[in-house]
């Protein structure tokens, strides 16, 4: 993959280097970060750019906009993306749609839920593993699936099953970037889901739909990484520009939406994914606004944990039209409590 980046960006001159820390496992960690000549003016755009560099293990670029070679590559990615085979993605368990419907019914009994889960051995194993953990350990050993389902409760069960379905997908082999990118995407997904559910409660959203939207909002990123991996080999290069990564992000968002439609996720989740990259407004759906804000808060949280933000930006004033500043600040504090520094 390093050769692929070199071929795309070989026209750039070597950049000056700065000392901002990079992830130790990054594929390009042997090169110190470049000093950016023109970082994105908006703090939110800066956070997005830093997040994508963290996920991919890329140093900073001193370029700001995509150059001719990058624009050509983006066109090639768009073409490959239009032909992306959704059937190449891991399949959702066939029982999942029935289970999601049952979990939306507060009157669904433990026996009915256990019967549905029991049709998927992997789901059974995950439910039993979680209820056997220290967090859920009961006074008496759990000896049946129905006991485990009752112990988890509907909210705990929703989260366990969502993670069981999505974690392997986000952590799947992502081209030559390997496991590290998938692991970082999953860490973001956990934080985004938590923040989306928190904001969603204050926005009258369905709690499970908000959590699910946060989990899947970057499901298309791995596909874009694999598409980049197909572009081919070539000599030395500078890291990609913020403009190029923004183009990749837009393609990944479109593929995330198509993935959600392919999996037949709830309509409100699909609509929220369609709205995620637009600025939150009063005209957007409550879940769309919650997801757009949660996505950025989760990025900032993860970067802060890895000491990749020079300071602690105040994001509370970012979306006054849809979320009161004190609400955003409380959501950020809640993220910090649940996901302390790495």
N, C-alpha and C positions, 0 to 999 in steps of 0.2 A: 504493500500500500504506500510505503514511503516513496517508492519510485513513481507511483501514479501522481502523488502530489508534486513531485519534482517536475514531471513532464508538464503538468498544468501551469505551474508557476515559474518555469525556468527563465522567463523574460525579466523577472525582478532582480534588482541589484541587492546585494547583502545589506541587511538593515543593522542599525546600531542596536546594542543590546541593553536591556534593563534588568533589574534584579527582582521583579515580582515573582513570588514562588510559583512553581508549576508542580502538578501531581507527580509523585515519584515514579508512578507506573506508566506515565504517558509515553507513547511511542516516540515522541520527538523530544523527550526530556533531556537528551544529550546536548541539545542546543538551547542556550539561554533565551528567554523571551525577547522579542524585538520591542524597541521603544516605539509606540504608535505616534505617527505624525499627526493624525487626526482621528481621535476617538469619537464615537457617536456623541452628538451634543446632548441628547436626552439621556438622563440617568437610566431610564427603563431600557432604552436601546443598548446602553453600555452593559447592563446586567445580562440581557439576552446574549450579547456577543461573548461575554466572559463565560457564561454558562456553556455555550456550545463549544468553546475552546477547551473548557474543563472536561466535558464529556468525551471529546475526541483526542484529548491530550495534545492540543496545539498551542504553540507560542503565540504571542501577540503579533499583529501585523502593523507596519507603519502606513500602509495604504488605507484608504477609507472606502472608496468605491471599487466595484469589480472592474477589472481591465478587460481588454478585448478577448484574451485567452479564457478568462473566467466566464465571461458572457457566453462564449461559444460552448464552454463546458456545461453551463446552466441549461442551454438549449438542448444539449445532448441528454442531460439528466431528465428534462421535461419529456423528451421523446421516450426514453426508457421507462419513465414513470407512467406514461400513458399506456404502456404495454405490460405494466407490472401484473403478475398473475397472483391474485388474491388467494387462489387455492394453494399457493406455495406456503402460506402461513399455517401455523399449527391450528388444528381444528378445535373449536370449542366443544366441550362435552355435549353430547346430544341431549342430555337431560337438563342442561343448564337453563334453556328458556322456560321449561315447566317450573324449575326450581325458583327462578327469578319471580315468576308470577305468584307462586305460593308464598314467597317471602314478602311480597307486597300486601299480603292478606294477614293482618294482625291476628286473625282467629285461627290461622293454620296451626295444627297441633304438632307436637314433637314426633308422634308416630308417622304422620303423613310426610313430614320433612325427612325423617330417617329412611322411610321407604324410597323416596326419590334419590337421596344421596347414596343409598345402598346399591343403586344400579350402576354406580361408577366406582370401581375399586380404588382409583387414585384419590377421589374425593373422600372416601371412607378413611383411607390412610392419613390424609391431611387433618381431618377433623379429630381423629383419635390421637394424632401426634400433638396437636395444639392443646387439647384438653388434658393431656398427660404432662404438660409443661408446668413449671413451678408457678406461673401466674394463675393457672386454672386448677391447680392440684386440689382435689377434694379430700374430705376426711376419710372417705371410703374409695377404694380404687374404682375407676370407671370400667365396667365390664360389658357394656352394650353401646351400640351406636345411638340408640334413643336416649340413653342417659347423657351421652356426650352432647347431643343436640340440645337437650334441655339445659345443661350446664352452660353452654355457650350463649343461649338466648338468640333471638332473631337478629339483633344487631351484630353480635359477635360472629354469628354464622354467616351473615352477609359479607363481612370483612374477610373471614377466613376463605370463603369460596372465591371471592373476587381476587384475592392474592394468589390462591391456588391456580386460578386460570391465567392471570396476567403475568405473574412473576417469571415463569419459564419463557414466556414470549418476549418480554423486554430484556431478559438476560440471555436470550438465544445468541448464537454466534453472529456477530455483527461484522462481517467482512474481516479484513486483516486487523481491525482494531481489537478484535477478540473480546474476552470476557469483561474487561475493564469498562468499556463503554456501556454494555448492557447493565452492569452493576450500578453505574452512576445514574443511568436512566431510571432504574428501579428505585434508587434512593430518592430521586426527584418525584417519582410517581407517588411514593408513600407520603411525602410532605405535601404534594399538591392535593391528593385525595383528602388528607386531614384538613387542610386549609379550606378546600372547596366545601366540605361538609360543614365546617364551622361557619363560614360565611353564608352557606345555603340555609342554615337554621334561622339566620337573621333575615333571610330573603324569602322565606316560606317555600323553600324547595324541598322535594322529597329527599330525605337524608341519604338513602341508598343510591339514588340516581346521582346525587352530588358526589358521593364517594366514588362511584363507578366512573363518572366523567373525569375526575381527577386522575384516576388510575390509567385510563386509556388515552389521555390527551396527547401523549407523545409516542403512541404505538407505531406511527409511520416513520419514526427516526431511524430505526434499525434498517428499514427497507431502503432509505436514502443512502445509508452507509454502505449497504451491499451494492447499490447501483454505482456508487463512487468506485467501489472496488473492481467493477467490471471495466472501467474506462481504459486501463492499460498501463504498461510500464514506461519509464525513461529516466537525468543527471541532477544537479542540486537546485534547491528552490527555497523561496521564502514562504512563510505560512500564508494561508488564504486571507483575503481581505474581509472586513466586516460585511461589505456588500455581498460578497460571494456566499458567506455563511447565512446571511439573511435570506438569500434566494433559496438555499438548501432548506432552511427552516420553513419557508412558505410551501415548498414542495412536500416536505414531511407533514405539514399540517393538512394539506389536501389528501395525502395518502392515509393519514389517521382517520379522517372523515370517511374515506372510502372503506377502510377496514371496519369501522363501526357499522356502516351500512351493510357490509358483507356479513357481519356477525349478527345482524338484526337486533342491535341493542335498542333500548327504549328510545322512542322518538325524541323526547326532551333531551336526552344525552346526545343524540345525533345533531339536533339543532344547536346545542351549546358548543359542540365541536366546530360547527360551521361558523359560529360567531367568535370563536376564541381569539383569532388574530386581529380582529377589529378592536378599536378602542371601545371600552364599555360606555354605553349610553342608556338613557332612560327608555329608548325605543327597543333595546335588545331584551331578550328573555332574562328572567331572574337567574336561571342557571347559567346562561351564557356569560352574564356579568360576573357571577361568582367564580366561574372557571377562569376567565381572563385574568382576574385579580389574583386568584390562588396560584396560577401558573407562575406569575412574576414573584410573588411572595416566597414560593417554594424554591425558585432559582436563587433568590437572595439568601435564603436560609442555608441552602447547601453550599453556596460560595463562601458564606461567612464561616461555616463549620470548618472549611478547608483553608481559611485565611486567605481567600482570593479576592476579597474586597478591601481596598485601601482604607476605607472608613465604613461606618455603619450608616448607610443612607436612610433618611427619614422618608419612607414611602407612604406615610399616612395621608398626605395631601394629594396623592396621585389620582384619585378618582372621586372627587367630592360630589359629582353629579349622581353617582349611584351608591356610594358607601361613605358614611360619615367618617372623618379622619380618626376619631377616637375608636371606631369599630375596626378599622384597618390596623391601627396600632395594637389593639387587644388581640386581634388574630395573629399578628406577628409575635406578640409575647407568648401566645398559646403554642405556636410552633416552636419557639425557643425552649419552652418547658418540656414539650414532648420529644424534641430532637435536640438534646444538648450537644455542645461542640464535640466534634470527633476527637 
